Amino acid sequence: MTKPVLYYTPRSPPCRAVLLTAAALGVDLDLRPMNLKEGDHLTPEFLKLNPLHTIPVLDDNGVVITDSHVICSYLADKYAVDETLYPKDKLERMKVDARLFFDCGHLFPRARIMIEPVIYFGCDTIAEEKVVYMQKAYDGLEKCLASSKYLCGDDLTIADLCCVASVSTAMLFAPIDEEKFANVKAWVERLSELPYYKKNNQEGADILFKFVQEKMEENKKAKSA
């Protein structure tokens, strides 16, 4: 058996969710960086792994998984020494799944619509309505955190790790109003204290933020040329 292979880029929030989960589980991954600008995700070899040509992709000795949320649940099911990260109990697991779906249906898509037009379509600003739309998603988290330390209770789960990868990215462009979303702010700070957080999430978020800022400047110059 060899280490699970992860095809990823540190700038990507979904990829960072997998990195956080693997770190929480103590799983050592064989990291394979992908250069999307150079088309690494469109090679015949990669398309055999994932015809949807998205990352992250996990190849665990022939078991290939192509969605970050599914990867995180797979890793927790296979490698966790207890059930706290992804409970076996059906009702408790449904709570975690609901938060995962909130991430893939609301948090990450709203972060994407702020950032991708800058990266791919020459935009030199992030429209205010996109910032407000992102900030509205914080309200759901605020209510989830009203009576517990984490999104599904008092134990850290993969829902926290997936959601914080999106939120820690989004908040760089759509700041969290501490008066409105004090619970969300405290939750992010709580997760940032995890010993594996900086390496597996914050560093990548900072890389993305710098890249987007530089891209906006580049797009402004191109428009004025």
C-alpha atoms as an extended CHARMM CRD file, in Angstrom:
* protein
*
       225  EXT
         1         1  MET       CA              0.0000000000        0.0000000000        0.0000000000  PROA      1               0.0000000000
         2         2  THR       CA              1.2510000000        3.4480000000       -0.9210000000  PROA      2               0.0000000000
         3         3  LYS       CA              0.2010000000        6.8250000000        0.4160000000  PROA      3               0.0000000000
         4         4  PRO       CA             -3.0420000000        8.2330000000       -0.9970000000  PROA      4               0.0000000000
         5         5  VAL       CA             -2.2850000000       10.6020000000       -3.8710000000  PROA      5               0.0000000000
         6         6  LEU       CA             -3.9270000000       14.0290000000       -3.8660000000  PROA      6               0.0000000000
         7         7  TYR       CA             -4.0150000000       16.1180000000       -7.0240000000  PROA      7               0.0000000000
         8         8  TYR       CA             -4.4720000000       19.6760000000       -5.8060000000  PROA      8               0.0000000000
         9         9  THR       CA             -3.4660000000       23.3060000000       -5.7280000000  PROA      9               0.0000000000
        10        10  PRO       CA             -3.0420000000       25.1390000000       -2.4080000000  PROA      10              0.0000000000
        11        11  ARG       CA             -4.9960000000       28.1510000000       -3.6870000000  PROA      11              0.0000000000
        12        12  SER       CA             -8.1900000000       26.1150000000       -3.9610000000  PROA      12              0.0000000000
        13        13  PRO       CA            -10.5480000000       26.1100000000       -0.9360000000  PROA      13              0.0000000000
        14        14  PRO       CA            -11.8600000000       22.5880000000       -1.7200000000  PROA      14              0.0000000000
        15        15  CYS       CA             -8.2980000000       21.3050000000       -1.9450000000  PROA      15              0.0000000000
        16        16  ARG       CA             -7.4920000000       22.9500000000        1.3670000000  PROA      16              0.0000000000
        17        17  ALA       CA            -10.5250000000       21.2950000000        2.9590000000  PROA      17              0.0000000000
        18        18  VAL       CA             -9.0030000000       17.9350000000        2.0390000000  PROA      18              0.0000000000
        19        19  LEU       CA             -5.5940000000       18.9840000000        3.3590000000  PROA      19              0.0000000000
        20        20  LEU       CA             -7.1780000000       20.0320000000        6.6660000000  PROA      20              0.0000000000
        21        21  THR       CA             -9.0860000000       16.7680000000        6.9510000000  PROA      21              0.0000000000
        22        22  ALA       CA             -6.0350000000       14.6540000000        6.1950000000  PROA      22              0.0000000000
        23        23  ALA       CA             -4.0340000000       16.6220000000        8.7710000000  PROA      23              0.0000000000
        24        24  ALA       CA             -6.7680000000       16.2060000000       11.3900000000  PROA      24              0.0000000000
        25        25  LEU       CA             -6.6970000000       12.4590000000       10.7620000000  PROA      25              0.0000000000
        26        26  GLY       CA             -2.9110000000       12.2230000000       10.6540000000  PROA      26              0.0000000000
        27        27  VAL       CA             -3.0320000000       10.8500000000        7.0910000000  PROA      27              0.0000000000
        28        28  ASP       CA              0.1290000000       11.4420000000        5.0940000000  PROA      28              0.0000000000
        29        29  LEU       CA             -0.7330000000       12.2850000000        1.4860000000  PROA      29              0.0000000000
        30        30  ASP       CA              1.3740000000       12.0840000000       -1.6430000000  PROA      30              0.0000000000
        31        31  LEU       CA              0.7660000000       15.6370000000       -2.8650000000  PROA      31              0.0000000000
        32        32  ARG       CA              0.7240000000       16.2370000000       -6.6260000000  PROA      32              0.0000000000
        33        33  PRO       CA              0.4520000000       19.9650000000       -7.4060000000  PROA      33              0.0000000000
        34        34  MET       CA             -1.5910000000       20.8540000000      -10.4860000000  PROA      34              0.0000000000
        35        35  ASN       CA             -0.9720000000       23.8520000000      -12.7330000000  PROA      35              0.0000000000
        36        36  LEU       CA             -4.3960000000       24.6440000000      -14.1700000000  PROA      36              0.0000000000
        37        37  LYS       CA             -3.0560000000       27.5090000000      -16.2600000000  PROA      37              0.0000000000
        38        38  GLU       CA             -0.8010000000       25.0270000000      -18.0390000000  PROA      38              0.0000000000
        39        39  GLY       CA             -3.6890000000       22.6070000000      -18.5010000000  PROA      39              0.0000000000
        40        40  ASP       CA             -2.5560000000       19.8520000000      -16.1600000000  PROA      40              0.0000000000
        41        41  HSD       CA             -6.2190000000       19.0470000000      -15.5180000000  PROA      41              0.0000000000
        42        42  LEU       CA             -6.8870000000       18.4960000000      -19.2260000000  PROA      42              0.0000000000
        43        43  THR       CA             -4.2330000000       15.8840000000      -19.9690000000  PROA      43              0.0000000000
        44        44  PRO       CA             -5.4260000000       12.4480000000      -21.0920000000  PROA      44              0.0000000000
        45        45  GLU       CA             -3.9250000000       10.9140000000      -17.9620000000  PROA      45              0.0000000000
        46        46  PHE       CA             -5.8350000000       13.1980000000      -15.6280000000  PROA      46              0.0000000000
        47        47  LEU       CA             -9.0860000000       12.9300000000      -17.5860000000  PROA      47              0.0000000000
        48        48  LYS       CA             -8.9700000000        9.1860000000      -17.0230000000  PROA      48              0.0000000000
        49        49  LEU       CA             -9.0450000000        9.9160000000      -13.3100000000  PROA      49              0.0000000000
        50        50  ASN       CA            -11.6660000000       12.6460000000      -13.5210000000  PROA      50              0.0000000000
        51        51  PRO       CA            -13.5730000000       13.3420000000      -16.7560000000  PROA      51              0.0000000000
        52        52  LEU       CA            -14.9990000000       16.4580000000      -15.0730000000  PROA      52              0.0000000000
        53        53  HSD       CA            -11.3870000000       17.8120000000      -14.9860000000  PROA      53              0.0000000000
        54        54  THR       CA            -11.7760000000       19.3690000000      -11.5390000000  PROA      54              0.0000000000
        55        55  ILE       CA             -9.5720000000       19.2250000000       -8.4750000000  PROA      55              0.0000000000
        56        56  PRO       CA             -9.0690000000       17.9440000000       -5.8620000000  PROA      56              0.0000000000
        57        57  VAL       CA             -8.8560000000       14.3020000000       -6.8700000000  PROA      57              0.0000000000
        58        58  LEU       CA             -7.8040000000       11.5510000000       -4.4850000000  PROA      58              0.0000000000
        59        59  ASP       CA             -6.3540000000        8.2680000000       -5.7120000000  PROA      59              0.0000000000
        60        60  ASP       CA             -6.1280000000        5.8900000000       -2.7610000000  PROA      60              0.0000000000
        61        61  ASN       CA             -4.4400000000        2.8560000000       -4.2670000000  PROA      61              0.0000000000
        62        62  GLY       CA             -6.8960000000        2.7140000000       -7.1460000000  PROA      62              0.0000000000
        63        63  VAL       CA             -9.9330000000        4.1220000000       -5.3530000000  PROA      63              0.0000000000
        64        64  VAL       CA            -10.4770000000        7.4350000000       -7.1580000000  PROA      64              0.0000000000
        65        65  ILE       CA            -12.6740000000       10.1500000000       -5.6300000000  PROA      65              0.0000000000
        66        66  THR       CA            -13.3510000000       13.4290000000       -7.3910000000  PROA      66              0.0000000000
        67        67  ASP       CA            -15.2490000000       15.7500000000       -5.0080000000  PROA      67              0.0000000000
        68        68  SER       CA            -13.7030000000       17.4230000000       -1.9790000000  PROA      68              0.0000000000
        69        69  HSD       CA            -16.6340000000       16.7230000000        0.3420000000  PROA      69              0.0000000000
        70        70  VAL       CA            -16.7360000000       13.0760000000       -0.6600000000  PROA      70              0.0000000000
        71        71  ILE       CA            -12.9570000000       12.8460000000       -0.2810000000  PROA      71              0.0000000000
        72        72  CYS       CA            -13.1760000000       14.2370000000        3.2540000000  PROA      72              0.0000000000
        73        73  SER       CA            -15.9410000000       11.8210000000        4.2400000000  PROA      73              0.0000000000
        74        74  TYR       CA            -14.0340000000        8.9190000000        2.6690000000  PROA      74              0.0000000000
        75        75  LEU       CA            -10.8500000000        9.7650000000        4.5350000000  PROA      75              0.0000000000
        76        76  ALA       CA            -12.7220000000       10.1090000000        7.8220000000  PROA      76              0.0000000000
        77        77  ASP       CA            -14.5410000000        6.8050000000        7.3090000000  PROA      77              0.0000000000
        78        78  LYS       CA            -11.3640000000        4.9580000000        6.4400000000  PROA      78              0.0000000000
        79        79  TYR       CA             -8.7370000000        6.5030000000        8.6760000000  PROA      79              0.0000000000
        80        80  ALA       CA            -10.4200000000        8.0270000000       11.7580000000  PROA      80              0.0000000000
        81        81  VAL       CA             -9.6390000000        6.3940000000       15.1070000000  PROA      81              0.0000000000
        82        82  ASP       CA            -12.9840000000        7.6100000000       16.5090000000  PROA      82              0.0000000000
        83        83  GLU       CA            -16.2830000000        8.9010000000       15.1560000000  PROA      83              0.0000000000
        84        84  THR       CA            -16.1400000000       12.5750000000       16.0730000000  PROA      84              0.0000000000
        85        85  LEU       CA            -14.9850000000       13.9450000000       12.7030000000  PROA      85              0.0000000000
        86        86  TYR       CA            -17.7190000000       12.1050000000       10.7860000000  PROA      86              0.0000000000
        87        87  PRO       CA            -20.1690000000       10.2850000000       13.0580000000  PROA      87              0.0000000000
        88        88  LYS       CA            -21.4220000000        6.8040000000       12.1970000000  PROA      88              0.0000000000
        89        89  ASP       CA            -24.7930000000        7.4880000000       13.8070000000  PROA      89              0.0000000000
        90        90  LYS       CA            -27.2120000000        8.2410000000       10.9600000000  PROA      90              0.0000000000
        91        91  LEU       CA            -28.8670000000       11.2620000000       12.5270000000  PROA      91              0.0000000000
        92        92  GLU       CA            -25.5870000000       12.8110000000       13.6120000000  PROA      92              0.0000000000
        93        93  ARG       CA            -24.0920000000       12.1460000000       10.1830000000  PROA      93              0.0000000000
        94        94  MET       CA            -27.0580000000       13.8500000000        8.5160000000  PROA      94              0.0000000000
        95        95  LYS       CA            -26.2850000000       17.0080000000       10.4870000000  PROA      95              0.0000000000
        96        96  VAL       CA            -22.7240000000       16.9630000000        9.1960000000  PROA      96              0.0000000000
        97        97  ASP       CA            -23.8910000000       16.2460000000        5.6500000000  PROA      97              0.0000000000
        98        98  ALA       CA            -26.3210000000       19.1760000000        5.7950000000  PROA      98              0.0000000000
        99        99  ARG       CA            -23.4600000000       21.5420000000        6.6460000000  PROA      99              0.0000000000
       100       100  LEU       CA            -21.3360000000       20.0150000000        3.8740000000  PROA      100             0.0000000000
       101       101  PHE       CA            -24.1520000000       20.6500000000        1.4080000000  PROA      101             0.0000000000
       102       102  PHE       CA            -24.4250000000       24.2220000000        2.6920000000  PROA      102             0.0000000000
       103       103  ASP       CA            -20.7750000000       24.6590000000        1.8180000000  PROA      103             0.0000000000
       104       104  CYS       CA            -21.0390000000       23.2050000000       -1.6790000000  PROA      104             0.0000000000
       105       105  GLY       CA            -24.3880000000       24.8990000000       -2.3610000000  PROA      105             0.0000000000
       106       106  HSD       CA            -23.8410000000       28.3180000000       -0.8160000000  PROA      106             0.0000000000
       107       107  LEU       CA            -20.4730000000       29.1510000000        0.7190000000  PROA      107             0.0000000000
       108       108  PHE       CA            -18.0580000000       28.0160000000       -1.9610000000  PROA      108             0.0000000000
       109       109  PRO       CA            -20.2080000000       29.0640000000       -4.9710000000  PROA      109             0.0000000000
       110       110  ARG       CA            -20.5770000000       32.5670000000       -3.5640000000  PROA      110             0.0000000000
       111       111  ALA       CA            -16.8310000000       32.7860000000       -3.0240000000  PROA      111             0.0000000000
       112       112  ARG       CA            -16.2910000000       31.6300000000       -6.5980000000  PROA      112             0.0000000000
       113       113  ILE       CA            -18.5190000000       34.2750000000       -8.1200000000  PROA      113             0.0000000000
       114       114  MET       CA            -16.4240000000       36.9490000000       -6.4360000000  PROA      114             0.0000000000
       115       115  ILE       CA            -13.0710000000       35.5820000000       -7.5270000000  PROA      115             0.0000000000
       116       116  GLU       CA            -13.3800000000       33.7530000000      -10.8420000000  PROA      116             0.0000000000
       117       117  PRO       CA            -14.3890000000       36.7690000000      -12.9810000000  PROA      117             0.0000000000
       118       118  VAL       CA            -11.1210000000       38.3910000000      -11.9250000000  PROA      118             0.0000000000
       119       119  ILE       CA             -9.0520000000       35.3110000000      -12.6750000000  PROA      119             0.0000000000
       120       120  TYR       CA            -10.6580000000       34.2430000000      -15.9230000000  PROA      120             0.0000000000
       121       121  PHE       CA            -12.6720000000       37.0940000000      -17.4280000000  PROA      121             0.0000000000
       122       122  GLY       CA            -10.6140000000       40.2400000000      -17.0070000000  PROA      122             0.0000000000
       123       123  CYS       CA            -12.6160000000       41.9100000000      -14.2310000000  PROA      123             0.0000000000
       124       124  ASP       CA            -10.6380000000       44.4640000000      -12.2400000000  PROA      124             0.0000000000
       125       125  THR       CA            -13.0260000000       44.7980000000       -9.3030000000  PROA      125             0.0000000000
       126       126  ILE       CA            -15.3440000000       42.6060000000       -7.2710000000  PROA      126             0.0000000000
       127       127  ALA       CA            -18.9000000000       43.9070000000       -7.5440000000  PROA      127             0.0000000000
       128       128  GLU       CA            -20.4410000000       45.0750000000       -4.2790000000  PROA      128             0.0000000000
       129       129  GLU       CA            -23.5390000000       42.9190000000       -4.7460000000  PROA      129             0.0000000000
       130       130  LYS       CA            -21.3250000000       39.8230000000       -4.8740000000  PROA      130             0.0000000000
       131       131  VAL       CA            -19.6930000000       40.8470000000       -1.6140000000  PROA      131             0.0000000000
       132       132  VAL       CA            -23.1000000000       41.3830000000        0.0100000000  PROA      132             0.0000000000
       133       133  TYR       CA            -24.3520000000       38.0620000000       -1.3660000000  PROA      133             0.0000000000
       134       134  MET       CA            -21.3790000000       36.3160000000        0.2140000000  PROA      134             0.0000000000
       135       135  GLN       CA            -21.9280000000       38.0490000000        3.5270000000  PROA      135             0.0000000000
       136       136  LYS       CA            -25.5620000000       36.9030000000        3.5900000000  PROA      136             0.0000000000
       137       137  ALA       CA            -24.3170000000       33.3090000000        3.6900000000  PROA      137             0.0000000000
       138       138  TYR       CA            -22.5520000000       34.0220000000        6.9710000000  PROA      138             0.0000000000
       139       139  ASP       CA            -25.9680000000       34.3470000000        8.6250000000  PROA      139             0.0000000000
       140       140  GLY       CA            -26.6580000000       30.6230000000        8.3050000000  PROA      140             0.0000000000
       141       141  LEU       CA            -23.4060000000       29.7880000000       10.0100000000  PROA      141             0.0000000000
       142       142  GLU       CA            -24.0770000000       32.3600000000       12.7050000000  PROA      142             0.0000000000
       143       143  LYS       CA            -27.3030000000       30.6210000000       13.6560000000  PROA      143             0.0000000000
       144       144  CYS       CA            -25.6870000000       27.1710000000       13.5840000000  PROA      144             0.0000000000
       145       145  LEU       CA            -23.0340000000       28.4140000000       15.9810000000  PROA      145             0.0000000000
       146       146  ALA       CA            -25.4160000000       30.1740000000       18.3580000000  PROA      146             0.0000000000
       147       147  SER       CA            -25.3230000000       27.3900000000       20.9490000000  PROA      147             0.0000000000
       148       148  SER       CA            -22.2310000000       25.3320000000       20.1360000000  PROA      148             0.0000000000
       149       149  LYS       CA            -18.5120000000       25.6410000000       19.5080000000  PROA      149             0.0000000000
       150       150  TYR       CA            -18.6800000000       23.9700000000       16.1100000000  PROA      150             0.0000000000
       151       151  LEU       CA            -21.1980000000       23.6680000000       13.2950000000  PROA      151             0.0000000000
       152       152  CYS       CA            -22.6200000000       20.3450000000       14.4820000000  PROA      152             0.0000000000
       153       153  GLY       CA            -22.1580000000       20.6010000000       18.2250000000  PROA      153             0.0000000000
       154       154  ASP       CA            -19.1880000000       20.6120000000       20.5580000000  PROA      154             0.0000000000
       155       155  ASP       CA            -16.9860000000       18.3260000000       18.4620000000  PROA      155             0.0000000000
       156       156  LEU       CA            -14.9820000000       19.3380000000       15.4090000000  PROA      156             0.0000000000
       157       157  THR       CA            -16.2480000000       17.6170000000       12.2360000000  PROA      157             0.0000000000
       158       158  ILE       CA            -15.3450000000       17.5790000000        8.5700000000  PROA      158             0.0000000000
       159       159  ALA       CA            -18.1620000000       20.1020000000        8.0890000000  PROA      159             0.0000000000
       160       160  ASP       CA            -16.1350000000       22.6670000000       10.0280000000  PROA      160             0.0000000000
       161       161  LEU       CA            -13.0210000000       21.9250000000        8.0050000000  PROA      161             0.0000000000
       162       162  CYS       CA            -14.7850000000       22.1860000000        4.6510000000  PROA      162             0.0000000000
       163       163  CYS       CA            -16.7510000000       25.3000000000        5.5600000000  PROA      163             0.0000000000
       164       164  VAL       CA            -13.7950000000       27.1280000000        7.0650000000  PROA      164             0.0000000000
       165       165  ALA       CA            -11.7460000000       26.5720000000        3.9180000000  PROA      165             0.0000000000
       166       166  SER       CA            -14.4330000000       28.4890000000        2.0190000000  PROA      166             0.0000000000
       167       167  VAL       CA            -15.1030000000       31.1140000000        4.6810000000  PROA      167             0.0000000000
       168       168  SER       CA            -11.4420000000       31.8810000000        5.3490000000  PROA      168             0.0000000000
       169       169  THR       CA            -11.1150000000       32.5980000000        1.6290000000  PROA      169             0.0000000000
       170       170  ALA       CA            -14.3450000000       34.5460000000        1.2870000000  PROA      170             0.0000000000
       171       171  MET       CA            -13.6520000000       36.7880000000        4.2710000000  PROA      171             0.0000000000
       172       172  LEU       CA            -10.5480000000       38.1620000000        2.5570000000  PROA      172             0.0000000000
       173       173  PHE       CA            -12.8690000000       39.7330000000       -0.0270000000  PROA      173             0.0000000000
       174       174  ALA       CA            -16.1480000000       39.9190000000        1.9250000000  PROA      174             0.0000000000
       175       175  PRO       CA            -15.1660000000       40.7180000000        5.5300000000  PROA      175             0.0000000000
       176       176  ILE       CA            -17.0960000000       39.2600000000        8.4440000000  PROA      176             0.0000000000
       177       177  ASP       CA            -18.9350000000       41.9740000000       10.3840000000  PROA      177             0.0000000000
       178       178  GLU       CA            -18.0960000000       41.0650000000       13.9730000000  PROA      178             0.0000000000
       179       179  GLU       CA            -21.1880000000       42.8240000000       15.3380000000  PROA      179             0.0000000000
       180       180  LYS       CA            -23.5190000000       40.8380000000       13.0880000000  PROA      180             0.0000000000
       181       181  PHE       CA            -21.5860000000       37.5830000000       13.0160000000  PROA      181             0.0000000000
       182       182  ALA       CA            -19.7130000000       37.3400000000       16.2930000000  PROA      182             0.0000000000
       183       183  ASN       CA            -20.1610000000       33.5610000000       16.4190000000  PROA      183             0.0000000000
       184       184  VAL       CA            -18.7180000000       33.1090000000       12.9360000000  PROA      184             0.0000000000
       185       185  LYS       CA            -15.7560000000       35.3280000000       13.7600000000  PROA      185             0.0000000000
       186       186  ALA       CA            -15.0510000000       33.3630000000       16.9550000000  PROA      186             0.0000000000
       187       187  TRP       CA            -15.4480000000       30.0560000000       15.0980000000  PROA      187             0.0000000000
       188       188  VAL       CA            -12.8830000000       31.0410000000       12.4660000000  PROA      188             0.0000000000
       189       189  GLU       CA            -10.4920000000       32.1540000000       15.1800000000  PROA      189             0.0000000000
       190       190  ARG       CA            -11.0530000000       28.8940000000       17.0720000000  PROA      190             0.0000000000
       191       191  LEU       CA            -10.2410000000       26.8160000000       14.0060000000  PROA      191             0.0000000000
       192       192  SER       CA             -7.2290000000       28.9750000000       13.1820000000  PROA      192             0.0000000000
       193       193  GLU       CA             -5.6830000000       27.7840000000       16.4420000000  PROA      193             0.0000000000
       194       194  LEU       CA             -5.5870000000       24.1680000000       15.2510000000  PROA      194             0.0000000000
       195       195  PRO       CA             -1.9160000000       23.1450000000       14.9690000000  PROA      195             0.0000000000
       196       196  TYR       CA             -2.2940000000       22.1450000000       11.3180000000  PROA      196             0.0000000000
       197       197  TYR       CA             -4.4580000000       25.0890000000       10.2210000000  PROA      197             0.0000000000
       198       198  LYS       CA             -1.8580000000       27.5820000000        9.0320000000  PROA      198             0.0000000000
       199       199  LYS       CA              0.0930000000       25.1730000000        6.8450000000  PROA      199             0.0000000000
       200       200  ASN       CA             -2.9100000000       23.4470000000        5.3260000000  PROA      200             0.0000000000
       201       201  ASN       CA             -5.2830000000       26.3570000000        4.9220000000  PROA      201             0.0000000000
       202       202  GLN       CA             -4.1780000000       29.8750000000        5.7400000000  PROA      202             0.0000000000
       203       203  GLU       CA             -1.0280000000       29.8130000000        3.6400000000  PROA      203             0.0000000000
       204       204  GLY       CA             -3.0290000000       28.7660000000        0.5920000000  PROA      204             0.0000000000
       205       205  ALA       CA             -5.7250000000       31.3750000000        1.2520000000  PROA      205             0.0000000000
       206       206  ASP       CA             -3.0560000000       34.0590000000        1.4540000000  PROA      206             0.0000000000
       207       207  ILE       CA             -1.5570000000       32.8710000000       -1.8400000000  PROA      207             0.0000000000
       208       208  LEU       CA             -4.9720000000       33.1160000000       -3.4890000000  PROA      208             0.0000000000
       209       209  PHE       CA             -5.6300000000       36.5760000000       -2.0670000000  PROA      209             0.0000000000
       210       210  LYS       CA             -2.3170000000       37.8910000000       -3.3710000000  PROA      210             0.0000000000
       211       211  PHE       CA             -2.9420000000       36.3010000000       -6.7570000000  PROA      211             0.0000000000
       212       212  VAL       CA             -6.3890000000       37.8850000000       -7.0810000000  PROA      212             0.0000000000
       213       213  GLN       CA             -5.0830000000       41.2980000000       -6.0160000000  PROA      213             0.0000000000
       214       214  GLU       CA             -2.3070000000       41.1030000000       -8.6000000000  PROA      214             0.0000000000
       215       215  LYS       CA             -4.7450000000       39.9220000000      -11.2380000000  PROA      215             0.0000000000
       216       216  MET       CA             -7.0470000000       42.8880000000      -10.5940000000  PROA      216             0.0000000000
       217       217  GLU       CA             -4.1420000000       45.2660000000      -11.0760000000  PROA      217             0.0000000000
       218       218  GLU       CA             -3.1230000000       43.4510000000      -14.2440000000  PROA      218             0.0000000000
       219       219  ASN       CA             -6.6800000000       43.6450000000      -15.5790000000  PROA      219             0.0000000000
       220       220  LYS       CA             -6.9130000000       47.3700000000      -14.7980000000  PROA      220             0.0000000000
       221       221  LYS       CA             -3.7150000000       48.0440000000      -16.7280000000  PROA      221             0.0000000000
       222       222  ALA       CA             -4.9560000000       45.9700000000      -19.6560000000  PROA      222             0.0000000000
       223       223  LYS       CA             -8.1810000000       47.9620000000      -19.8070000000  PROA      223             0.0000000000
       224       224  SER       CA             -6.3840000000       51.3020000000      -19.7550000000  PROA      224             0.0000000000
       225       225  ALA       CA             -3.7540000000       50.2960000000      -22.3250000000  PROA      225             0.0000000000
